[in-house]
């Protein structure tokens, strides 16, 4: 007689076998949906900004833009990464088939509920939107706790991200004196995720790539106490910014965190990976973390750097670049394809980097603001459009060697 654990394993295997390719791994629907929504949400925001449309949301247009790019777009990629990483962390089969379809459907419904919240109300939107993160965190906790994995803190960050999402609804309803508190908290949590997870994968992939090419000296090492200290200082600095965004001590510790992150990045020796775009882009994406922290700290301390430039260094820069770096690499690797950047992949990396540079430079007065913002939007969105065309078909097809 089968135990309950054996029955669950058999059920998951049957779901994997019966599911269409698009539902055989969390990265498939959430990477595709997240990339598509990045383009859609940006287009809607630009149309609203130009006065071409009126968004049917209970959120103010700028608040809707912040909410959906952070808790909608970025949240989808977080979900795709978590659901794909958990089987590697735990050795358990991935969530697939109808349960994955239901979770993805919940995310889609949440996006529609937020967009049309002027009709349905903020309460309905919050029910689906915050509920998505609670379900995601519960699924993640079940998996990592069952396997006694060390990655419980990552699931905890996802739960806190959902709570920050809920706070954003409180801000939109006028229940918070600081309406931007939730978005700062969300940015803080994602940057900590990048610092924690990026601190594992960037040196690891760099070390593996160099080792395959016969390099034996000076390979990036495993995370050590310096890395932990850097993450800790970064977390404290960003928590200070979340709660006290204009405090001088906050600015000072942000600058310290930026310096530590810069040293951390330099220790991974990304300059040695110029020949491989798939590895190099991880270093480029992570470089936006110390840049963003430094700009943010300097702006608080009185430097002539607008806060929006610093925030977009962390969002359009670090988050978007690391998202594309992870999406492209994970899609290739988890579908059995060679880890090699195609010309389209290299081009989308160039576009997202150009978009981030222009988005940061424009408000700093380094170029004409209107021209810079327009070209930044086109370049940034273009990167995700290319991802959809180059990788979308792969996400809908079975793994190489796998049956339909």
Number of C-alpha atoms within 10 A of each C-alpha: 5 8 8 9 9 11 12 12 14 14 12 19 17 13 18 20 16 15 18 16 22 23 25 26 25 27 27 26 26 29 31 23 21 26 26 18 21 22 22 13 20 18 15 17 22 16 14 16 14 10 10 11 12 13 20 15 21 21 23 12 18 11 17 20 19 17 21 20 20 21 25 25 24 25 24 28 26 22 26 23 21 20 23 20 17 23 17 11 16 18 13 15 17 21 25 26 23 15 13 21 18 12 21 21 14 18 25 20 16 23 21 16 23 28 20 18 21 15 13 16 14 20 15 14 24 21 13 20 26 23 18 23 26 18 15 21 23 15 14 24 22 14 24 22 13 11 15 13 15 11 16 15 14 19 21 15 17 25 21 18 27 24 18 22 24 18 23 29 24 18 19 17 14 11 12 15 9 10 18 16 19 24 22 19 23 27 22 23 20 22 24 20 19 21 21 19 12 19 21 15 15 21 24 18 16 24 21 13 17 18 13 9 8 8 12 10 8 11 18 19 13 11 14 8 8 12 19 14 13 22 22 16 19 27 19 17 24 28 17 19 25 20 15 14 18 16 14 16 17 23 27 18 21 30 25 19 27 27 17 20 27 19 15 18 20 14 14 20 17 19 10 13 17 11 9 15 21 24 24 21 24 25 25 20 26 25 23 28 28 26 21 25 28 25 28 30 32 21 19 24 19 12 11 11 20 18 19 16 24 27 19 20 28 30 23 26 30 27 24 26 30 23 22 25 23 20 23 21 20 20 20 19 14 16 18 14 14 10 15 16 17 12 10 15 22 16 17 25 28 17 22 26 25 20 27 25 20 26 27 29 22 19 20 18 12 11 13 12 15 11 11 20 19 15 15 25 21 17 22 29 24 18 27 24 18 18 23 19 11 16 20 21 12 19 25 16 17 18 19 11 8 11 10 11
